[in-house]
């Protein structure tokens, strides 16, 4: 989590969205700011291209709790906690 926070702090897209949500929360009804993290509908929002995304995919796929569930199931498990698609 510490590495993820470092990467988010260094990401310009993340900072732009964070500022936009902070300045006009009503314009971003699906987003909330919690402990300096951006949540989209309760899931941690990650900017596209974040270096940590491949690591998350690998961890969710190869760890004992991930148990090689396949691409679709792994992606669905990730999307239960993270959002990294383009802004809706």
Sine and cosine of phi, psi and omega as CSV:
sin_phi,cos_phi,sin_psi,cos_psi,sin_omega,cos_omega
0.00,0.00,-0.58,0.82,0.02,-1.00
-0.89,0.46,-0.69,0.72,0.02,-1.00
-0.91,0.41,-0.65,0.76,0.03,-1.00
-0.88,0.48,-0.70,0.71,0.04,-1.00
-0.87,0.49,-0.66,0.75,0.02,-1.00
-0.88,0.48,-0.70,0.71,-0.01,-1.00
-0.91,0.42,-0.64,0.77,0.02,-1.00
-0.91,0.41,-0.66,0.75,0.01,-1.00
-0.89,0.46,-0.46,0.89,-0.03,-1.00
-1.00,-0.03,0.01,1.00,-0.11,-0.99
-0.99,-0.16,0.86,-0.52,-0.05,-1.00
-0.91,0.41,-0.65,0.76,0.01,-1.00
-0.88,0.48,-0.66,0.75,0.01,-1.00
-0.88,0.47,-0.70,0.71,0.00,-1.00
-0.90,0.44,-0.64,0.77,0.02,-1.00
-0.88,0.47,-0.72,0.69,-0.01,-1.00
-0.92,0.39,-0.68,0.74,0.01,-1.00
-0.83,0.56,-0.73,0.69,0.01,-1.00
-0.90,0.44,-0.67,0.74,-0.01,-1.00
-0.88,0.47,-0.67,0.74,0.02,-1.00
-0.91,0.41,-0.68,0.73,-0.02,-1.00
-0.90,0.44,-0.66,0.75,-0.05,-1.00
-0.96,0.27,-0.58,0.81,-0.07,-1.00
-0.64,-0.77,0.95,0.32,-0.04,-1.00
-0.86,0.52,-0.52,0.85,-0.01,-1.00
-0.91,0.42,-0.45,0.89,0.03,-1.00
-0.98,0.20,-0.15,0.99,-0.04,-1.00
-0.75,-0.66,0.90,0.44,-0.15,-0.99
-0.90,0.44,-0.40,0.92,-0.01,-1.00
-1.00,0.04,-0.09,1.00,-0.06,-1.00
-0.96,-0.29,0.57,-0.82,0.14,-0.99
-0.68,-0.74,0.41,-0.91,0.07,-1.00
-0.95,-0.32,0.84,-0.55,-0.01,-1.00
-0.72,-0.70,0.88,-0.47,-0.01,-1.00
0.77,0.63,0.72,0.69,-0.01,-1.00
0.89,0.46,0.35,0.94,0.09,-1.00
-0.93,-0.38,0.51,-0.86,0.05,-1.00
-1.00,-0.10,0.82,-0.58,0.09,-1.00
-0.93,-0.36,0.69,-0.73,0.10,-1.00
-0.91,-0.40,0.93,-0.38,-0.06,-1.00
0.78,0.62,0.64,0.77,0.07,-1.00
1.00,0.06,-0.01,1.00,0.01,-1.00
-0.93,-0.36,0.55,-0.84,0.01,-1.00
-0.91,0.42,0.84,-0.54,0.00,-1.00
-1.00,0.03,0.77,-0.64,0.03,-1.00
-0.86,-0.51,0.69,-0.72,0.04,-1.00
-0.94,0.34,0.55,-0.83,0.06,-1.00
-0.83,0.55,0.59,-0.81,0.07,-1.00
0.99,0.15,0.03,1.00,0.02,-1.00
-0.87,0.49,0.74,-0.67,-0.07,-1.00
-0.86,0.51,-0.43,0.91,-0.06,-1.00
-0.97,0.25,-0.34,0.94,-0.08,-1.00
-0.86,0.51,-0.74,0.67,0.05,-1.00
-0.86,0.51,-0.58,0.82,0.03,-1.00
-0.90,0.43,-0.68,0.73,0.04,-1.00
-0.89,0.47,-0.69,0.72,0.04,-1.00
-0.86,0.52,-0.72,0.70,0.00,-1.00
-0.89,0.46,-0.73,0.69,-0.01,-1.00
-0.89,0.46,-0.69,0.72,-0.02,-1.00
-0.94,0.34,-0.39,0.92,-0.04,-1.00
-1.00,-0.03,-0.61,0.79,-0.19,-0.98
-0.96,-0.27,-0.18,0.98,-0.01,-1.00
-0.97,0.25,0.31,-0.95,0.02,-1.00
-0.82,0.57,-0.57,0.82,0.02,-1.00
-0.97,0.25,-0.42,0.91,0.05,-1.00
-0.98,0.17,-0.64,0.77,0.10,-0.99
0.74,0.67,0.70,0.71,0.12,-0.99
0.75,0.66,0.85,0.53,-0.09,-1.00
-0.98,0.17,-0.11,0.99,-0.07,-1.00
0.99,-0.11,0.27,-0.96,-0.10,-0.99
-0.88,0.48,-0.79,0.62,-0.08,-1.00
-0.89,0.45,-0.72,0.69,-0.02,-1.00
-0.92,0.38,-0.63,0.78,0.03,-1.00
-0.89,0.45,-0.71,0.70,0.02,-1.00
-0.88,0.48,-0.69,0.72,0.02,-1.00
-0.89,0.46,-0.63,0.77,0.05,-1.00
-0.89,0.45,-0.66,0.75,0.03,-1.00
-0.90,0.43,-0.69,0.73,-0.05,-1.00
-0.94,0.35,-0.22,0.98,0.13,-0.99
-0.93,0.36,-0.42,0.91,-0.08,-1.00
-0.88,-0.48,-0.38,0.93,-0.10,-1.00
-0.76,-0.65,0.43,-0.90,0.10,-0.99
-0.73,-0.68,0.86,-0.51,0.04,-1.00
-0.74,-0.68,0.21,0.98,0.08,-1.00
-0.96,0.27,0.16,-0.99,-0.01,-1.00
-0.90,0.44,0.33,-0.94,-0.01,-1.00
-0.86,0.51,0.62,-0.79,-0.03,-1.00
-1.00,-0.10,0.00,0.00,0.00,0.00
